[in-house]
């Protein structure tokens, strides 16, 4: 993976991705996923790429709430 500051080797996987949102869900079959290893104390558990975000409408508020609509 190439980041903004360096190139980092990562594990790459092919997986079926299911993001459950309420009663609806988002399925992406055969998605290429890269392993994400956050630094110690990081609040992040997952990073979602633009290829997924661009399939819907994503809104983030200043109080930490977000909305993702398909």
Secondary structure, 3 states (H helix, E strand, C coil): CECCCCECCCCEEEEEEEEEECCEEEEEEEEEEECCCCCCCCCCCCCCCHHHHCCCEEEECCCCCEEEEC
